[in-house]
Amino acid sequence: MTDYELFSKYGQEYASQEGWDLFYSLKSADGEWQVQCLDEKGILPDDLAAWEIVRDGNLPHHRWVKSFLMQENPKEYQRIMNPNNN
């Protein structure tokens, strides 16, 4: 099972309840793996709010996404951890 499949199985439901998810965006200038708000849920106003939840969260799904992004999309990880530097 891949890392993302593990997240899908165990963490995605919790992320969805908070109003965000991890998306794969092929050929994106911002990197392929990105944390984005789930617009259809209407819980969060924008991606910055999703980043704040991930950045400040300490539950297993928050820690896993931060660790995953450090490896798979360091640019996104830096944007999330240092939003004022964007």
Buried (B, 14 or more C-beta within 10 A) or exposed (E): EEEBEEBBEEBBEBBEEBBBBBEEBEEEEEBEBBBBBBEEEEBBEEBEBBBBBBBEBEEEBBEBBBEBBEEBBEEBBBBBBEEEEE
